Amino acid sequence: MPILLAGVAAATFGVADFLGGTAARRVSSAVVATLAQVAGLVMLLAVVLVVLPATPLTAALVWGALAGTAGGIGVPMLYKALAAGPMNVVAPLAALTSAVVPVLVGTLLGDRPSALAWVGIALAVIAGTVVGAATPGSREPSAGVRGTVRGAALALLAGACFGGFFTLLAQAPAGAGLWPVTVARLTGTLVAAVVLVAALREGGPRWSGTGWRLAVLCGVLDAGANALYLLAAQRGQLAVVGAIVALYPASTVLLARLLHGERIGPLQRVGLALAVPALVLVGAG
């Protein structure tokens, strides 16, 4: 069950990132991040108050707030990276750093996957990294060398923030239900709002008729993916769940191929092919 939950979370994260990156090309990344955070917060509040009520334990709220701070910093940074550089460069770099952090921390905290599972974890991290490797010949407008380098740097920083988010959220006790991820979303919303205010002071963000709709849908999907990840982390080992979630660039790249015309090259195909045995080995181990 943890592997299935983590796999669905990964696919949902990838779709949300695609929508967020697309929206950030029409609306300022600060606006996208804020709208996405608010939309996700509204959905999660409805879930924890009506659908799946639980006791908001103090420890869970603290871990959720810490995770939300890390995620709130990473979200606008990722959308800015996706807007600055090609998605098929940004997504895998963010995935790499977001996977390495929970795998390392999980190991230090005592996770002991089997040898078979470690092979699957390694394949998952490799697959998540190379599946979005840059491909020449895309019909996507070129970001140029400067834009690509800037996007890559922001992606690495965003991935480190997401790795911290995953690690901190997984420390929350299971008895609190989805309250940790709800508080994380609340904290992330406040952080994103601060970023938006800073953008307004710099001259005002860009607006677009369809960008805000994509941002709202992105936020709902991202919040759902966070909830699935939390459920997976509560039932499985952090090192394993974190590696599976790192496969999320697959859906980002596939959507970029279908809707933005970005080609899937040989290296990307290798990464997509590695995702299947990675899931099988981790599940078997």
C-alpha positions in Angstrom: 0.0 0.0 0.0 2.8 2.6 0.8 4.3 2.0 -2.7 0.9 2.4 -4.4 0.2 5.6 -2.5 3.7 7.0 -3.2 3.3 6.2 -6.9 0.0 7.9 -7.2 1.4 10.9 -5.3 4.3 11.1 -7.7 2.0 11.1 -10.7 -0.2 13.8 -9.2 2.8 15.9 -8.2 4.0 15.8 -11.8 0.7 16.9 -13.2 0.5 19.7 -10.6 4.0 20.9 -11.5 3.2 20.9 -15.2 0.1 23.1 -14.5 2.1 25.4 -12.2 4.9 25.8 -14.7 2.5 26.5 -17.5 0.6 29.0 -15.4 3.9 30.7 -14.4 4.5 31.5 -18.1 1.3 33.5 -18.2 1.1 34.8 -14.6 3.9 35.7 -12.2 5.3 32.8 -10.3 4.5 34.6 -7.0 0.8 34.8 -8.0 0.8 31.1 -9.1 2.3 30.0 -5.8 -0.1 32.0 -3.7 -3.2 30.9 -5.7 -2.1 27.3 -5.6 -1.4 27.4 -1.9 -4.8 29.0 -1.1 -6.7 26.6 -3.3 -5.0 23.6 -1.7 -5.6 24.9 1.8 -9.3 25.3 1.1 -9.6 21.7 -0.1 -7.6 20.3 2.8 -9.6 22.2 5.4 -12.8 20.8 3.9 -11.3 17.3 4.2 -10.1 17.5 7.8 -13.2 19.3 9.0 -15.9 17.4 7.2 -14.7 14.3 5.4 -11.8 12.9 7.5 -11.9 14.6 10.9 -9.0 13.9 13.3 -7.4 15.2 16.4 -4.9 18.1 15.7 -2.0 16.9 17.9 0.5 19.5 18.9 3.5 17.6 17.7 1.8 17.1 14.3 1.0 20.8 14.0 4.6 21.7 14.7 6.1 19.3 12.2 3.5 20.4 9.7 4.4 24.1 10.2 8.1 23.4 9.7 7.4 21.4 6.6 5.1 24.1 5.3 7.8 26.7 5.7 10.2 24.7 3.6 7.6 23.9 1.0 6.4 27.5 0.9 9.9 28.7 0.0 10.3 25.9 -2.6 7.0 26.3 -4.5 7.5 29.8 -5.9 11.1 29.0 -6.5 10.1 25.9 -8.6 7.5 27.8 -10.6 10.1 30.5 -11.3 12.5 27.9 -12.4 9.9 26.2 -14.7 9.2 29.6 -16.2 12.9 30.6 -16.7 14.2 27.3 -18.1 12.9 24.3 -20.1 10.7 22.0 -18.1 12.7 19.0 -19.2 15.8 20.4 -17.4 14.2 21.9 -14.4 11.9 19.0 -13.4 14.6 16.3 -13.1 17.0 18.5 -11.2 14.3 19.4 -8.6 13.4 15.7 -8.4 17.0 14.6 -7.8 17.5 16.9 -4.8 14.0 16.3 -3.4 14.7 12.5 -3.4 18.3 12.6 -2.0 17.3 14.5 1.2 14.6 12.1 2.5 16.6 9.0 1.4 19.7 10.2 3.4 17.7 11.3 6.4 15.5 8.2 6.4 18.7 6.1 6.4 20.2 8.1 9.2 17.0 7.7 11.2 17.1 4.0 11.0 15.4 2.9 7.8 16.9 -0.3 6.6 15.5 -1.3 3.2 16.5 -4.7 1.9 19.2 -5.0 -0.7 16.5 -5.5 -3.4 14.7 -2.4 -2.3 18.0 -0.4 -2.4 18.5 -1.4 -6.0 14.9 -0.1 -6.6 15.6 3.1 -4.8 18.7 3.7 -6.8 16.8 3.1 -10.0 14.0 5.4 -8.9 16.4 8.3 -8.2 18.2 7.7 -11.5 14.9 7.4 -13.4 13.5 10.6 -11.9 16.7 12.5 -12.8 17.2 11.3 -16.4 13.6 11.1 -17.4 13.5 14.8 -18.0 17.0 15.2 -19.6 17.0 18.0 -22.1 16.2 17.0 -25.7 17.2 19.1 -28.7 14.6 19.9 -31.3 11.7 20.8 -29.0 9.2 23.2 -30.4 9.2 24.9 -27.0 10.7 28.4 -27.3 14.4 28.2 -26.2 15.2 29.7 -22.9 18.8 30.3 -23.9 22.0 29.4 -21.9 21.4 32.0 -19.3 17.8 31.0 -18.7 18.7 27.3 -18.6 21.4 27.9 -16.0 19.2 30.1 -13.9 16.4 27.6 -14.1 18.7 24.8 -13.1 20.1 26.7 -10.1 16.6 27.5 -8.9 15.5 23.9 -9.5 18.3 22.6 -7.2 17.4 25.0 -4.4 13.6 24.2 -4.8 14.4 20.5 -4.7 16.3 20.9 -1.5 13.3 22.7 0.0 11.0 19.9 -1.1 13.3 17.3 0.3 13.1 19.1 3.6 9.3 19.3 3.3 9.0 15.5 2.7 11.4 14.8 5.6 9.7 17.1 8.1 6.2 16.1 7.2 7.0 12.4 7.6 7.9 13.0 11.3 4.4 13.9 12.2 2.5 11.3 14.3 -0.1 9.3 12.4 -2.9 9.9 14.9 -3.4 13.5 13.6 -4.8 12.4 10.3 -4.3 15.0 7.6 -3.8 17.9 10.0 0.0 18.0 9.5 -0.3 18.5 5.7 -3.2 21.0 6.3 -1.0 23.1 8.7 1.9 22.8 6.2 -0.3 24.2 3.5 -1.4 27.1 5.8 2.2 27.9 6.6 3.1 27.6 2.9 0.3 30.0 2.0 1.7 32.6 4.5 5.2 32.3 3.0 3.9 32.5 -0.5 1.9 35.6 0.4 5.1 37.3 1.7 6.7 36.4 -1.7 3.7 37.9 -3.5 3.9 41.2 -1.5 7.6 41.4 -2.3 6.7 41.0 -6.0 4.1 43.7 -5.8 6.6 46.1 -4.3 9.0 45.4 -7.2 6.5 46.6 -9.8 3.6 44.2 -9.7 3.1 40.7 -11.0 1.8 39.6 -14.4 -1.8 38.5 -14.9 -3.5 36.3 -17.5 -7.0 35.2 -18.1 -6.3 31.5 -18.0 -3.1 31.5 -15.8 -5.0 31.8 -12.5 -7.3 28.9 -13.4 -4.3 26.7 -14.0 -2.8 27.8 -10.7 -5.9 26.9 -8.8 -6.1 23.5 -10.3 -2.4 23.0 -9.6 -3.0 23.8 -6.0 -5.8 21.3 -5.6 -3.8 18.5 -7.2 -0.6 19.4 -5.2 -2.5 19.4 -2.0 -4.0 16.0 -2.9 -0.5 14.7 -3.7 0.8 15.9 -0.3 -2.0 14.0 1.5 -1.2 10.9 -0.4 2.5 11.3 0.4 1.8 11.7 4.1 -0.3 8.5 4.1 2.5 6.7 2.3 5.2 8.0 4.7 3.1 7.0 7.7 2.8 3.4 6.4 6.3 2.9 4.9 9.9 3.8 5.2 10.9 7.4 4.4 13.9 6.3 2.2 11.6 4.2 0.1 8.6 6.5 -0.1 10.9 9.5 -0.9 12.6 7.7 -3.8 9.2 6.6 -5.3 7.9 10.2 -5.1 11.0 11.3 -7.0 9.5 9.7 -10.1 7.1 12.6 -10.5 9.0 14.3 -13.4 7.6 11.4 -15.6 4.1 12.9 -15.8 5.5 16.4 -16.1 7.6 15.5 -19.1 4.9 13.4 -20.7 2.5 16.3 -20.5 5.1 18.7 -21.8 5.5 16.4 -24.7 1.8 16.1 -25.4 0.8 19.8 -24.8 4.0 21.8 -25.3 5.7 19.8 -28.0 8.8 18.9 -26.1 10.4 15.8 -27.6 11.2 12.7 -25.6 14.7 11.7 -26.5 16.6 8.4 -26.0 17.8 9.3 -22.5 14.3 10.3 -21.4 13.0 6.9 -22.7 15.6 5.1 -20.6 14.4 7.0 -17.5 10.8 6.2 -18.2 11.7 2.5 -18.7 13.7 2.4 -15.5 10.6 3.7 -13.5 8.8 0.3 -13.9 11.5 -2.0 -12.5 12.2 0.6 -9.8 8.7 0.3 -8.6 8.7 -3.5 -8.8 12.0 -3.9 -7.0 11.0 -1.5 -4.2 7.7 -3.2 -3.8 9.3 -6.7 -3.7 12.0 -5.6 -1.3 
